[in-house]
């Protein structure tokens, strides 16, 4: 017996809100990347939940693509964090506004 769809949606909304809070409040680039990962995982929870509800594998396949996208995003994010640390000696994203033109 599986849980009702609403429980998955509430879980996904909670994870997404935690990620959104992390994006809006935190100043560390590492926390920012982790918060974006939470928001991507919330979308994956929705995809898998609706796939389970409708009885097909399409949502699960898209969730696998989302996981691959998240892995690529982490690789790029860690590169950006290393550049921030090398140039500014800190990973505070508010200091990086000096990198603009």
N, C-alpha and C positions, 0 to 999 in steps of 0.2 A: 504494500500500500504506500503510495507516494503522498507527499504533502500537497495541499491545494496550491493552485497557481498563485493565489494572492500572497501566500507566505513567501514564495520566491521573489515576487515583485516588491514586497515590503523589505526583504533582505537586500535586494538590489538597490532600492531607493536609499536605504540606510548607508550602504557602502558608498554610493555615489555622493550622498550629502557629506560624508566624512571626507571624501576626496576633494569635493568642492570647497569645503571649509579649509582643508590643507592648502589648496591653491591660493585661496584668498587671504589667508592669515600668515602663512610662513614666509620667511625671507631667505631661507637657505635653499640653494639650488637642489641639494640632495632631497630635502623634504618635498620640494616642488615636484621632482621626478616621481617620488613615491606616491604623491597624491594623484598625479595623472594616471599612474598605474592602477590605483584604486578605482578611478572612474572608468578605465577600460575594463577592469574586471567586473564592474557592475553591469556594463553592457554585455559582457560574456555570460553573466548569470541570466540576464533577460533572454539572450539568444537560446541558451540551453533549456530554460524553463518553457519557452514557447515551442521549442522543438519537441519537448516531452509532451506538452499539451496536445499538439497536433499530430503526434505520432510519426513524424518523419525526421530525417537526419540533416536536413538543410541547415537548421540553426546550429547544430553541433559542428558542422563543417565550417560555417562562418565563424564560430567561436575559435576554432583552431587557427583560422587566418588572423583573428584578433590577437591570439596569443603570439603568433609569429610577428605581428605588427608591434606588439608590446615589447618583445625581445629586441627588435630593431630600434625601437624608441629608447630603450634603456642603453643600448650601445652608443647611440648618438648623444644621449643625455650625459653619460659618463665622460664622453669626449669633451662636451661643453663645460662640464664641471672641472675637468682637468685644466682646460684653458683658462677658466676663471681663476682657479687657484694659482696657476703660474703667473698670470698677468696682474692680479690684484692681491694675492696672498690670502684671500678669503673666498668663500663660496656664497657670499651674500649677493642676491640677485639685484638689490637696489644699487649696488656699486657699478653694475655693468652698464648703466645708462651712458657712461662715458665712452662706450664702444660705438655709439651711434655716430653718424657723420656729423 
